[in-house]
Amino acid sequence: MGWPSYTNFAAELGADFIALSFVRSAADIEQLRKLALELGSAAKLVAKVEKIEAYEALDDIVAVSDGLMVARGDYGVEAGVARVPLMQKDTIRRATQQGKFVITATQMLESMIQASEPTRAEATDVANAVIDGTSAVMLSAETSVGRYPVEAVRAMSTIAEAAEEAPEIHGRARDIVQDTPAAAIMHAAVELADEVDAAAIIVPTSTGGTPRACAKYRPKRPLIVLAHQEGVAEQLAIDWGVYATRMDHADTVDELIDAALEGARDFAQLEPGAKVVITAGRAGIPGGTNLIMIREVPEPGARTPSS
């Protein structure tokens, strides 16, 4: 079965993501996107970087992809194991600068196929990927055929959470030109949340563009996202620091803010009275982010002041 057949199968299943193996150029992803759109699929497209040609054309591939996967196995065979660490770090950095998610995969906890605990080297590998700014770390044989699948997931989660406490996440977006009011507001929301020690950043969204733009800065505060469109919350689960759920469409900005505060409180179990930063825009209009404010999480049953 060729990849067009797999794409058709993914579209029929309503897949949230489609990853393309052995990408060589941006044209491969553009061809996949054309086919996916023709099939009515809204899946996000992931380019697997495992060919030397892909790494050489990385910026072009990043530009047309929704995300990347650092597939270390085949790249190590092609370029040599010694070249994998630098490729991984550079791919994470360049993907982050363009606001794209990146997955680090292959043999991350390989020993846990047979052992109930990871090696110290494996723990360091997972932690370094997180510190470098990877959006997600991925298990393969550890959970598909391994003897300790639950323990492997638990170990990876524990290691990743500990690594997120690093004083500096190296892959965070830097020196990004804020060329639109929306981009400036999203950057300011991340900075403001740190300055006021907010419990979270709350982002109601239609398409997911606003939280993705915030996530590229690798914020220290959780991004609580409330998505209007079906499927957006599921796709956002892979982005850094994002905790996403669904919310109903709101007719006005005031209704949107009230519903987002209440929805975030219930979904993320935020304490009433906790200080949060909320960024939003005209209800239901993609790319219309034009508002940022500091609010307190309301008590259950209380209506928030719309001001």
N, C-alpha and C positions, 0 to 999 in steps of 0.2 A: 504494500500500500504506500503510495507516494504522499508527499506532504499536502498536495491539494485535497486528497481524500481525507486525510486527517483533519484538515481545516473544515471540510464539510461536516465531518463527524462532530467536531468541537462546536460548530455553529448549531447543529441539531440539538446538542445537549445544553446549549446556552452557557458555554464555558465563560468564566470571567477573564481568563488569560489564555493566550496561545503563545507558546515558546517555539522558536524556529532554530533547529540545530544547524551547525556548520555554516553559519552566515559568513559570506565573503565580502559583501558590499551593501551599501544602502539600498541598491536596487532590489536585493532579495526581500527586504522588509517592505519596500514599496509594492512589490508584486503581491506579497502576502496580504497587505492592507487592502489592496484593490479587490482581491478575492474575498476577503472577510466581509467587506462592505457589500459586495454583490450578494453574499449569502445572508445578509441582514444581521451579521454578528457585531456586537458592541464590545467584544473582547479587547483587552489591552494586549499589545504585541510586545513580546520579549525576545530580544536578540541574544542568542547564546554565543558568547565570545570564546571560541575554542579553536579557531584557525588563525594562523599567522596573518593571513590576508585581512581578517576581521580586525585584528589589533592595529594593523597598519592604516586601516580606514576608519578608525574608531570614532572620530568626531562626526563624520558623516553618518555613521550608523546610529550614534546616540541621537542625532538631530531628528531622525525619522522614526525612531522607536519610542515606545512608551516606557520601556525599562530594559535593563540588561541583566544577563546572568553570567557571572564569572565561572565558566565551566572548566575547572582546573585540570581535569583528567586528560582530555584530548589535547589541550594546549600544551600540557607538560610533555606529551609524546612528540608533538611537532617541534616545539621550541626548546625542549629540555627542561628538566625539573628546576634547574637553577634560575630560569627566567620567569617562573610562575609568580613568585612573590611580588616582583616589581610590576608585572602586568596587572596583578590583582589590585595593588594599591593605586596604580595610575588609572585603571578603569573605574574604580570607585570614585576617585577624585573627579574625573572628567564627567562622569554621569551626574554626580551631585551638582556640579557647577551649572549644568543645563536643567536642573530640576527634575531629573529622571530617577526612578527607583532602581536599585541594583541588588541582585541576589548573589550571595557567595555560596558556592556548592562544591561538592565532591570530597569525600573522605574526611569530613570534618570531625566525626567521632567514630572513625572506622573500627577501632578496637571494640566498640560496644556492640558489634555484630555478635561477638562471643562473650564479652566481659560486661559486668554489671556497672562498672565505673569507667569514665574516660581516663586516658593518660594525661599527665600534666602538660605534655606537649600539645595534645589536642585541645585542652582547655585554653591554653595560650593562643592557639590558632583561632579559635572561635572569638576569643576576647579581642585579639588584634583586628579581626575583620570588623567588629563592632566599633572599636575605637577609630578605625580608619573611616567609618561612616557608612558602612553597608546598611541597606534598608532591611535586609532579611538574611538569615543564614538557613541553609537547607540540609535536611537529612535525606539519605537515599536508601542504601542497603540496610542501614541501621534500623529503619522502621519497616522496610518492605519484607526483608527476610531475616532480620536480626532476632536474637533470642531475648533482647531486652528493649523492645520498642518504646514502652512507656517511660522506662528509666532514661532512655536516650533523649526523649523530648524534654523530660524534666531537667536533665543535666544541662542541655543546651539552653533552656530558658533561664536557669539559675546563673549560668556563666554570662549570658548576654545581659541580664539585668545588672549583675555586678559590674560588668564592663562599662555600662552606661553611666556609672558614677565617676568615670574618668574626668579629670578637670578640663580636658580639652578633647573634643571629637574632631579629628584632623580633617575629615571629609566635608565639614560644613561649608556651605556656599560662602564665598568671600569675594569682595570687590565686584559685586553684581550691580550693574547699572540699573537704577530704579527708573525705567523709561516711561512708566505710566503711573497715574495716580493710584491705581489698584495695587501695583507692585510695591509702591512706597508704603502704602497702608499695611500690606501684609508683612513687610519687613519691620515696620514700626510696631506692629502687634507683638512680634516675637521679642523685640527689645523692651517694650513696655512691660510685658509679663515678667521679665526678670527684674526690672527696676522696682516694681511694686510688689514683688514676691507673690504673684498670683498663683492660685491653686491649679489653674488650667487656662488654656486658650480655647474658647468655644467658637466653632465655625459652622454656621448653617450654610449649606451649599446646594447648588443644582447639579453641576457636572463634576465636582471634585477638584476643580482647578485651584480654588483658593487654598484648601488645606495642603495640596501638593506643593504650592508655592511657599507655604509656611514651612513645610517639612524639610525642604532643602537646606534650611538654616540649622537643622538638627536641634530644635529647641529643647531646653531642659524641662519644660512644662509639658504635660500631656496635651495633645490636641484632641478635644472632644468634638467630633464632627457629626452633624445631623443632616442627612442627605434627603432631598426631595425625590429624586429620580430613582427608579428601581434599578438595582444592581450596582449603584455607585458606592454604597457603604461596603459591599463585599470587596470591590476592587481596591478600595482605600485601605483595607486591612493590611496590605503589604508595605505601606509607606511608614517611614520612621515616626514613632511616637503617636500614631493615629489610632484612636478608638472611635469607631464609626457605627452609627445606627441610623434607622429611618425616622423621618418625621413627615407630617403632612404639610402640604403647600400652605403658605400664609398669604393673605390678600394684601397686607400692608407691612411696612417695615416694623412698626410697633408690635403687631401680632407676631411677626417673625422672631423678634428679640425675646418677647415673653415666652413663646413656645420653645425657643432654643434653650433658654435658661432653665425652664422646667424640665425639658427633655434631657438635658445634660445632667441635671441634678439626679433624676431618677435612674438614668442609664449608668452613670459613672459613680453613683453614690457620693456625690459631693455634699459636704456639710452645709446646711443652711447658714448663711452669713459669711461663707467663704468668699474671698475676693477673686474675681475672674476677669479676664479680658475677652471681650467679644468683638468679632469683626464680621461685618455683613454688608449687604448691598440691597439694591432694589429687588423685592421679592420675586424669585423665579427667573431673574434675568442673568444668564451666564456672563461673567466678566464685568459685572457691575459693582464690585466691591468698592464702597466709598465711605465706610463708616467704621470707626473704632471707638470703643468706650470701656470704662472700668465699671463693673457692676458687682453686686453681691448676690449670691445664690439665694433665691427666695425660699421661705418656709413652704412646706406642702400645703396646698389649698389657698395660699395667699397670692393675689395678683400683684405682679411686679409693676412699679411705677414706670410708665412709658415716657421717660425723659432722659 
